[in-house]
Amino acid sequence: MTEKEAEYTKKYPEAQLIVAMAESAWAGNRNTAKIEFSLTDKLKIKLKELLGKEIIKIFITDSDARHIKKHHGQNEEKRGQIDITPADFALIPVVLNEFDTIDHTGEDKMGNKKLFFTKKIEGTIYVASIERGNSQIGVITIWKSKE
């Protein structure tokens, strides 16, 4: 873990829980987990603007971690990206709360709004996608690439 990543982990204590959940998913465990984390005022304001509703928590589940492992955990160089590791999960609260950009990217098949967040950290660009449904916001994926 870099010095910057350690700083972020200290700032967002739930990051350790998110990493532990990801490590469990990488190990093949099917343990059920849902980890919520708080939002900065900056993010709350932007989400209200984009979604028309006040949001106070975002969550990620064990299922999301397995999805990320399956789709972004290996062979990402074929898509010009870098493989995600469990340690990268510590940066999810950072990417969302301290975003550089947020883009509304349409809706899923059920009409839930999807948003993409980007954050550049030490020469790597992280992208996280969230989806709103049933008055909740969930992280659905994350990937990374070099600048």
N, C-alpha and C positions, 0 to 999 in steps of 0.2 A: 504494500500500500504506500502510495506517495505521501509526502507531507501535506499536500492539498487535500487528498482523499481523507487523511486522518483528521484534518481540520473540519471537513464536512461531516464526518461521522460523529465528531464531538458536538457539532451544531444540531444534528438530527439524530437523537439517540435511538429512534426506532430503526435506523439503518442497520444496526447490528442484528435485530430480529429479522429484517428482510433478508440479509445475507445468510443467516442461519436457515431460513426457509428455503432459499435458493440452493444452498449446499445439500440440504435434505433431498430436494428434487433431483439434483445432479447425481446423488447417490442411488436414485431409483426408488426412494421412499414415496409412498402414496398418502402420507399423513395429511390430514385436512388442516389448513391454516388460513387465516385471514388477518392481515396486519393493516391497521389504519394509521394514517399520519396526518398531522395538522397542516394547515395552509398558512402561508404568509398573507398579509393584507394585500400585497401586490397581486398575488394569485387569486384571492377571493374577488377582488374588484374586476379582474380580467375575465374570470369565469362568469360572473354575474352579467357582464357586458355581452359575452359570447353565447351564454346559455339562457339568459333571462331569469335566472334563479340563483338564490344564495346557496353556496356550497361551503361546508365547513370541514369535511373530511374526504380523503381519498383513500382507497384501499387497494391492496394487491393480494391475490390468493395463491395457494399452492398450485392450482390449475394454471394460473397465469405463468408461474415460474416454469412449470413443465412445458408450456407452449413456447416460452422464450428459449428454453434449452433446445427443444426440438427444431425450431425454425431459425434460431440465431446463435446457437451454441457451437456450431462447427461448420467448416467449409464455407465460411462467409466471404472469403477472398474472391470466390467466383462472382459475387455481386459487388465487389469493390468495398466490402465492409470488413470489420474485424470481429472475430468470435467473441461473444459475450461469455463472461465467466461469473460465478457466484459473487465475487468481489465487486463486480460492476453494479450489482443490485443496491449497494450502499449509496450509489449516486442517484437513485431514482427520486428521492425527496429533493435533492439539489436541482436536478433537471426540471422538475415541475415547479418548485418554489422560486428558483432563481433563473428562470428561463431567459434565453436571449430572444427567442421568437415563439409565438403560438400561432398555428394556422388551423382554421376550421376546414376539415377535409371531407365534408359530406356526412352521410349517414349510413348506418349499416342496414341490413335487410329488414330490421324491425323498426327502423326510423329513429334509432338512437344517434345522437350527434357524436362525431368523432373529432378529436383534436390531436394535433401533433405538436409537441414541444421540442425545441432544440436548445442545447447548451454546449458551448465550447469549453472544455476543461483540459488544460495542458496539451494543446495541439490535437486533441481528439474531440470529435463532434458526436454528442450523444443525442439520440432521438427517442422520445417516449411517446406512446400513443395512449390516450385515455378515451373512454366511452361513457356516455351518460345514459342511464336507464333506470327506471323505477326510483327516481330521486336519489340515485347514488352515482358516484364517479369511481370507476375502476381502471387501474393500469392494465392495459391488455398486451403491450409488448414494449420492448426497448431494443435498440441496436446502436452500433457505433461505427464510425469511419474516421480515417485520418482526414485532416483538412485538405 
